[in-house]
């Protein structure tokens, strides 16, 4: 990590192999400037079903790990698909686990929408905006972007090589970094 680099956690809302959302975030890992230290969260499928009764001091290890990863970063970038007109249940479950801990409260967040569908997954991102408001996150609008990723744009390495898509990703990262640079 470069001295003074901003730490950013990347969270995909998809558990699908070959997910365009995960490919977008994996591509961020490979092209992020040295001024950003990025980590991709891999525990979505390990989280137990949210139950407020279980949101106690001795948390499930997967929940404790999620909260620790969020707490150790300066910002979070989400990329999620839309299922049945809303957020995927597993991703909403992750978001529910962030409510009680407060680690995401007042933390800058952004989303990148990889959908190539005609509806553009707008309902999922509208729902995400509502949830992020409830948990008190700071939505960095300038860093939120619709970056359609066709499945055939993902290489065998799971990354996106298309320069136009990469440039749109880098523009969103630059906006998030500019926000972080201005924050106290």
N, C-alpha and C positions, 0 to 999 in steps of 0.2 A: 504494500500500500504506500502510495506517495505521501510524504508528510503533508498534513492539512487536507487530505482527501476527504470528501464527503462520503459517508456510508449510507448506502441505499439498499433496502430489501425489496426484492421482486417477488410478487405472489401471483401465480396463475390460478384462475378459478376453474381450470379444467383438469380432470384426471385422465383424459383421453390420450392414448399413445398417438403421436403424430399431431398433437394439438397445435393449431396455428397460434394460439395465445401463448403457449409455452415456448414455441419456436421463436416468437417475437421477443420474449424475455430472455431466452438463451442467447439470442443474437445480441441483445444489450450487453450481456456478459462478455461477449467476444469483441465488441467494438467500443465499449465505453472508454472515454478518455482517462488518462492516468489520474486526473483530478477527482475521479469517482471510484469508490470501492463498492462494487455491487455483488450481492449474494442472492441466489435463487432459492426460495423456500421450497422444500421437498416433502413436507409432512401433511399435506392436505388429507390424504387417505388414512392417516394414522389417528386423526382426531376423533374422540368419542362424540356421540350425539350430545348436543348442548342440553344441559339441564342446570338451571340456576342452583339447585340443591347441591350440585357437585362443584360449584364455583367457590371453593373453600381453600383454606391455607394449603392443604396437601393436594395440590392439583394433579390431575392425570399427567404423566411425564410429557406426552405430546403437547398438551396445552401449555405446560410450563415452558417447554422449548419454544413454542410459537411466541409466547409473550416475551421471553428473553431475547429472541431474535428481533422482535419489533422494538423493544426497549434499547437495544444496542445500536440502532440505526438512527439517522437523522431524518429519513424520509422513506416512504413506501410507494412503490409503483405496482398497480394492479393491472391485470389483463384477464378478462373473463368472457366466456361465451354467454349466450342467452339460450335457456332451455324453457320451452313452453311459455314464452313471453316474460320470463323473469330471470333472476339469478339462479344458477344451479344450486341445488340443495346443499351439496357438500361445501360449496363456497360460502353460502349464507351461514352455514354452521360455523365455519372459520370466523366469519365476521361476528357472529353471536358470542364466540369465546373472547373477543377483544373488548367487549363492553365492560365487564366487571373489573378487568385489570387496570384499565386507564393508561396503558402504555402507548396507545395510539392517540390519546387526547392531546390536542394542540400540536400534533405531528403533521408536517406537510405530507400530502399524499397527491398522487396523480393516477390517471388510468389511461391505458392505450387500448383502443378498440380494434381488434384484428379482423372483425367480421367482414366477409365479402358478400354477405346475404343482402338482398334488397332492403330489408328493414334495418340493416346495420347494427343489430343488437342494441338498439336505442333504449328499449324497455329495461334491459339488464343494467345499462349504465345509468338510466334514470333512477332505478332502485338502488344502485350502488351509491349514487349521490345522496339519496335520502338516508341510507344507513350511515354513511360517513359523517353526515350532519348530526345524527343522533349520538355518535361516539365522540363528537367534538373535534374531528380532524380538520386540518386546514387544507381545503381543496385548492391546489395550485392550477387554476383554470388554464393558464398559458401552457402548461405541461401536459394537459389532457388532449388526446388527439385520436382521430379515426385514421388508422393506418391499415387498410385492407391487405390481408395476406392470403393470396391464393394458395391452395394446398401444393400446387406444382412449383411454388417459389421456395419450398423447403427442401434443402439438399439432404443427401443421405446422412450428413453429419448433424441434422436437426436444426441447421441454421439457415438464415435467409441471406442469399448472396446478392440479390437485386439491389443495385446502387440507389435507385429511387426510393425504395422502401427503407433502406439503411439511412439515407439522408433524412427522411421524415422522422425516423426513430431518434437520430442524433439531434434534430431540431427540438423535439420534445425534451430530451435529456438536457439540452442547453438551457431551455426555459426553466426546468426544475433546478438546475445548478445555479442559475442567476438568482432564483428565489432564495436558495440556501445561502448564497454569498451575501445577500442583503439582510438575512436574519441575524439577530444578535446571538 
